Amino acid sequence: MNKILKLSAVALLASSTSLMAQSKSFEGVSLGLSASVVGAEVSGNSASSSPGTRSSSGSIGKVAEIAAIDLSYGHAVNNNFLIAIGASYTPGKAKAGTGTYTGDGTTGDTNGILNLELKDPYTIYIAPTYAVSKDAAIYAKLGYSKADVNVSATDSATLSKKPEDLEGITYAIGSKTMLTPNLYLGVEASITEYDSISATRAARSGDRAAVNVSADAKVAQGTITLGYKF
């Protein structure tokens, strides 16, 4: 009987150690390089109150490939559960149109499009993670995202009011697979919803009123990451 109890205890300890190793496999500092296919949609509208109310709207979608850097730290909470915190940064910029504004037909008052340029976006996030095995884990992610923004008009009009930087919330789900004890492969799908921005195209000689433009931006990404866990 004593031998049976001892063997049972050894088996339980081995099982517990194995389970703990599942979360431990993903614990620590990780640095990854990622490639993403990005779909960006910007919906905008414009309005002017003189002469009479004038308004128009439009949306534009754009698909691009980008690269990013991801740095995170995972802390094992129990045998299978981890909490990861991290940040991702995308050097570079992307352009999209915010929709059209319409001239009133007077001399010098032309139709046009305001161009929206996003630059150097980054995300700070928290990612609850579940280790399915010692080599595979799945996670959900919630992040705060920010990007520099620049707006210009196609007709070189002066902007009397320029927008603040874009801020938004990122939601994502993904998986991480350990290819070796240190090398991992990550796959993720995410969507970022940015706050609305607004700008004003100033009235010029021949114009009867300024044009106010507002826009909403949404970004969807599919990302593959190759990284190293230290």
C-alpha positions as CSV (number, residue, x, y, z in Angstrom):
1,M,0.0,0.0,0.0
2,N,2.8,2.4,0.9
3,K,4.5,1.7,-2.4
4,I,1.2,2.4,-4.2
5,L,0.8,5.7,-2.4
6,K,4.4,6.7,-3.1
7,L,4.0,5.9,-6.8
8,S,0.8,7.9,-6.9
9,A,2.5,10.8,-5.3
10,V,5.4,10.7,-7.7
11,A,3.0,10.5,-10.7
12,L,0.9,13.5,-9.4
13,L,4.1,15.5,-8.9
14,A,5.3,14.7,-12.4
15,S,2.0,15.6,-13.8
16,S,1.9,18.9,-11.9
17,T,5.5,19.7,-13.0
18,S,4.5,18.9,-16.6
19,L,1.5,21.2,-16.5
20,M,3.5,24.0,-14.9
21,A,6.0,23.6,-17.7
22,Q,3.2,24.5,-20.2
23,S,2.9,28.1,-18.9
24,K,6.6,28.3,-18.1
25,S,7.4,27.7,-21.8
26,F,5.9,31.1,-22.6
27,E,7.1,33.1,-19.6
28,G,9.7,35.8,-19.9
29,V,10.7,38.5,-22.3
30,S,9.9,38.0,-26.0
31,L,11.0,40.0,-29.0
32,G,9.4,39.5,-32.4
33,L,9.5,40.8,-36.0
34,S,6.1,40.7,-37.7
35,A,4.7,41.0,-41.2
36,S,1.1,42.1,-41.6
37,V,-1.5,42.4,-44.3
38,V,-3.4,45.6,-43.4
39,G,-6.8,46.7,-44.6
40,A,-7.6,50.4,-43.7
41,E,-11.0,52.0,-44.2
42,V,-11.4,55.8,-43.8
43,S,-15.0,57.2,-43.9
44,G,-15.3,61.0,-44.1
45,N,-17.8,63.8,-44.7
46,S,-17.6,67.5,-45.3
47,A,-19.9,70.4,-44.8
48,S,-20.0,74.2,-45.4
49,S,-22.9,76.5,-44.4
50,S,-22.4,79.1,-47.2
51,P,-23.9,79.7,-49.7
52,G,-26.5,77.4,-48.3
53,T,-25.6,74.1,-46.8
54,R,-23.2,72.0,-48.9
55,S,-22.1,68.6,-47.8
56,S,-20.6,65.4,-49.2
57,S,-19.2,62.1,-48.0
58,G,-17.1,59.2,-49.1
59,S,-15.0,56.3,-47.9
60,I,-11.9,54.7,-49.2
61,G,-10.3,51.3,-48.4
62,K,-6.7,50.4,-48.8
63,V,-4.7,47.2,-48.4
64,A,-1.0,47.2,-47.7
65,E,1.8,45.1,-46.3
66,I,3.8,46.4,-43.3
67,A,6.4,45.2,-40.9
68,A,6.5,45.8,-37.1
69,I,8.4,45.1,-34.0
70,D,6.8,43.5,-30.9
71,L,8.3,43.4,-27.4
72,S,6.4,41.6,-24.6
73,Y,6.7,40.0,-21.2
74,G,4.7,37.0,-20.1
75,H,4.1,36.1,-16.4
76,A,2.8,32.6,-15.5
77,V,-0.2,32.8,-13.2
78,N,-0.8,29.1,-12.8
79,N,-0.2,25.9,-14.7
80,N,-1.9,27.0,-17.9
81,F,-2.6,30.7,-17.6
82,L,-0.4,33.6,-18.3
83,I,-0.7,37.4,-18.5
84,A,1.4,39.1,-21.1
85,I,2.0,42.8,-21.4
86,G,3.8,44.4,-24.4
87,A,4.0,47.0,-27.1
88,S,4.2,46.9,-30.9
89,Y,5.6,49.6,-33.1
90,T,5.3,50.1,-36.9
91,P,7.9,52.4,-38.4
92,G,6.7,54.2,-41.6
93,K,3.5,55.8,-42.8
94,A,0.4,55.1,-44.9
95,K,-1.9,57.4,-46.8
96,A,-5.7,57.3,-47.4
97,G,-8.4,59.8,-48.5
98,T,-11.0,61.0,-46.1
99,G,-13.6,61.7,-48.7
100,T,-14.5,64.7,-50.8
101,Y,-15.5,68.3,-50.2
102,T,-17.5,70.2,-52.8
103,G,-16.9,73.7,-54.1
104,D,-19.7,76.2,-54.5
105,G,-18.9,77.1,-58.1
106,T,-17.3,80.4,-57.4
107,T,-13.9,81.3,-58.8
108,G,-11.2,79.5,-56.9
109,D,-13.6,77.3,-54.9
110,T,-12.8,73.8,-56.2
111,N,-13.8,70.3,-55.3
112,G,-11.2,68.2,-53.6
113,I,-10.1,65.5,-51.2
114,L,-8.4,65.7,-47.9
115,N,-5.6,63.2,-47.6
116,L,-5.0,61.4,-44.3
117,E,-1.5,60.2,-43.5
118,L,-0.9,57.9,-40.6
119,K,2.7,57.8,-39.3
120,D,4.6,55.5,-36.8
121,P,1.6,53.8,-35.2
122,Y,2.1,51.9,-31.9
123,T,0.1,49.8,-29.5
124,I,0.4,49.1,-25.8
125,Y,-1.5,46.0,-24.8
126,I,-2.4,43.3,-22.3
127,A,-2.9,39.7,-23.5
128,P,-4.4,37.0,-21.2
129,T,-2.9,33.7,-22.5
130,Y,-3.8,30.1,-22.2
131,A,-1.2,27.4,-22.7
132,V,-2.8,24.5,-24.5
133,S,0.4,22.5,-24.3
134,K,4.0,23.3,-23.5
135,D,4.5,24.3,-27.1
136,A,1.2,26.0,-28.0
137,A,-0.8,28.8,-26.5
138,I,-3.8,31.0,-27.5
139,Y,-4.6,34.5,-26.4
140,A,-6.9,37.5,-26.5
141,K,-5.5,41.0,-26.6
142,L,-6.7,44.5,-25.7
143,G,-4.6,47.5,-26.5
144,Y,-4.4,51.2,-26.6
145,S,-3.2,52.5,-30.1
146,K,-1.9,55.8,-31.2
147,A,-0.6,57.2,-34.5
148,D,0.7,60.6,-35.7
149,V,-1.6,62.1,-38.3
150,N,-1.2,64.6,-41.0
151,V,-3.9,66.0,-43.2
152,S,-3.5,67.9,-46.5
153,A,-5.8,69.0,-49.2
154,T,-5.5,67.9,-52.9
155,D,-6.0,71.5,-54.1
156,S,-3.3,72.8,-51.7
157,A,-5.8,74.7,-49.6
158,T,-4.7,76.0,-46.2
159,L,-6.0,74.0,-43.2
160,S,-7.0,76.5,-40.5
161,K,-7.7,73.6,-38.1
162,K,-5.5,70.5,-38.1
163,P,-6.5,67.2,-36.3
164,E,-4.9,65.9,-33.2
165,D,-3.0,62.5,-33.2
166,L,-5.2,59.5,-33.7
167,E,-6.1,57.3,-30.7
168,G,-8.0,54.1,-30.6
169,I,-8.6,50.7,-29.2
170,T,-7.2,47.4,-30.6
171,Y,-8.9,44.0,-30.2
172,A,-7.1,40.8,-31.2
173,I,-7.0,37.1,-31.0
174,G,-4.0,34.9,-31.8
175,S,-1.8,31.9,-31.1
176,K,1.8,31.3,-30.3
177,T,3.7,28.1,-31.1
178,M,7.2,27.3,-29.8
179,L,9.3,25.9,-32.6
180,T,12.3,25.4,-30.3
181,P,12.6,26.2,-26.5
182,N,13.3,29.9,-27.6
183,L,12.1,30.4,-31.1
184,Y,8.3,30.9,-31.7
185,L,5.8,31.6,-34.4
186,G,2.8,33.8,-33.8
187,V,-0.4,34.3,-35.8
188,E,-2.9,37.1,-35.0
189,A,-6.0,38.8,-36.3
190,S,-6.8,42.3,-35.0
191,I,-8.9,45.3,-35.5
192,T,-8.3,48.9,-34.4
193,E,-11.0,51.5,-34.2
194,Y,-9.7,55.0,-34.0
195,D,-11.5,58.1,-32.6
196,S,-13.0,60.5,-35.1
197,I,-10.8,63.3,-36.3
198,S,-11.7,66.7,-37.9
199,A,-10.0,69.4,-39.9
200,T,-11.0,72.7,-41.5
201,R,-10.1,73.8,-45.0
202,A,-9.8,77.6,-44.8
203,A,-11.8,79.9,-47.1
204,R,-9.6,81.4,-49.8
205,S,-9.9,84.3,-52.2
206,G,-13.1,83.6,-54.1
207,D,-14.4,81.1,-51.6
208,R,-17.5,82.0,-49.6
209,A,-16.9,79.7,-46.6
210,A,-14.5,77.3,-45.0
211,V,-15.1,73.6,-45.3
212,N,-15.2,71.4,-42.2
213,V,-14.2,67.8,-42.7
214,S,-14.4,64.9,-40.3
215,A,-13.3,61.2,-40.7
216,D,-13.3,57.9,-38.9
217,A,-10.5,55.3,-39.4
218,K,-10.6,51.6,-38.9
219,V,-7.7,49.2,-39.4
220,A,-7.9,45.4,-39.7
221,Q,-4.7,43.3,-39.7
222,G,-3.6,39.7,-40.2
223,T,-0.1,39.3,-38.7
224,I,2.5,36.6,-38.7
225,T,5.4,37.0,-36.2
226,L,8.7,35.2,-35.8
227,G,10.2,35.9,-32.4
228,Y,12.7,34.8,-29.8
229,K,11.9,34.2,-26.1
230,F,14.8,35.1,-23.8
